[in-house]
Amino acid sequence: MFHRVFAAWNALEHSVRTGEPGFKQAFGKPVFELVASQPELGPIVDAAMTAFHGHETAAMLDVYDFSTVQVLADIGGGNGSLIESVLRRYPDMRGILFDLPHVGARTRERLEQHGLGGRRSVLAGSFFETIPAGADAYLFRHILHDWTDEQCVQILGHCRKVIAAKGRLIVVECVVPEGNERSIAKDFDITMMNFPGGIERTRTEFGSLFKRAGFELTWITSTATMVSVIEGRPS
């Protein structure tokens, strides 16, 4: 994947000076539009995301208890590897995977091949327009860091409209340390700025973001990897 998109780093200075994604400067369109316009890139990106973040799934499951969740919605769930792992750990759970139409088509086929067809639904749409109802927990892993605060409030606002009063918002991302110590989260912050135009956030920033979208930040726990599990409840 990086072989295909590495030229975006040539536009890092543009990103620093303007606040705009260097990727768009280098390629002429935003990163997700480029992937959607080149079908051969989709499977490469799917495999890359699993290579980057697949090891985080077991770490997440080791620290967060999903046992009371009956229906879990994986928002922006990509190739389905995350929801597949959670469903295998919790055999009584049902899953909803929600992503763009061109993503859902290949994901549906993959989950059928892995024998999870009866326990999951793959729904197509944009989280900037709607989020499906019917789940008691909504999982966002490495989704919010792709977007600005205003865009995240829009995304989470759609979630707030459909989540049950006792539902759970579960965000799995880096939490940037407040001080000046070294952290890989800060490297990822630069990457998010330059590629999609997003941001990695501190605990304070997550709390503010949740509040603006109608949620209360209730719990953060670190994992054995770089990510933490950040829980919110409807406020």
Residue, then its C-alpha position, 0 to 999 in steps of 0.5 A: m500500500f505504501h508503495r502506491v501512496f508514499a508520494a503523499w509524504n512529499a507534500l508534508e510541508h504543504s500539510v504543515r503550512t496549510g492544514e490541508p492533507g498533503f495526500k490531496q495535494a500529491f494525488g489530486k483527490p482525498v485518500f478515500e476517494l482515490v481508493a474508491s476510484q481504483p478498484e484494485l486498491g481496495p483489497i490492498v488497503d484491506a490487507a494493509m489495515t489488517a497488517f497494521h491493526g489486526h494484532e490489536t483485536a486480541a488486545m482489545l478483547d483481553v481488556y474489554d468485556f463484550s459479554t452483555v452485548q447482544v448486537l454489536a455494530d462495527i461502523g466502518g468495519g472494512n474487510g470484516s476481520l474485526i467483527e469476525s474475531v469478536l463474534r468468534r469470541y462471543p458465540d451468542m452475539r450478532g453483528i452488524l458491519f456498516d461501510l461504504p457500498h464498494v467495501g461491503a460487497r467484498t466484505r459480505e463474500r469474505l464473511e460468508q466464506h468464514g461461516l458467519g453468514g447467519r450471525r451478521s448483517v453487512l449494510a451499506g451506507s455513509f456514516f456522514e449520512t446515517i448509522p443503522a439502528g438495532a445494536d446495543a453497542y457501536l464500535f469505531r476502530h481507527i475511524l474517528h482519527d481520520w476526520t476533523d472534530e466537526q466531521c466526528v461530531q457529525i458521525l457520532g451525532h448520527c450514532r446518538k440518534v439511534i443508540a439506545a438509552k443504555g447503549r455503549l459507544i466503543v472507540v478503539e484508537c490511540v490516546v495521545p499523552e498530554g505531555n511532551e514525552r515520546s509516543i507512537a501516537k504522535d507519529f500517527d498524529i502526523t500521518m493522520m494530518n498528512f493523509p486523510g486530514g485527521i487527528e489523534r486525540t488526547r483524553t481531554e479532546f475525546g471527552s470534549l468530542f463525546k460531549r459535543a455529540g451527546f455522549e459522556l466519556t465513561w471509561i478509558t483503558s489501555t491495551a498491550t498495543m498502542v491503542s486504548v478502548i474508550e467507552g462512552r454512554p448517551s448523556 
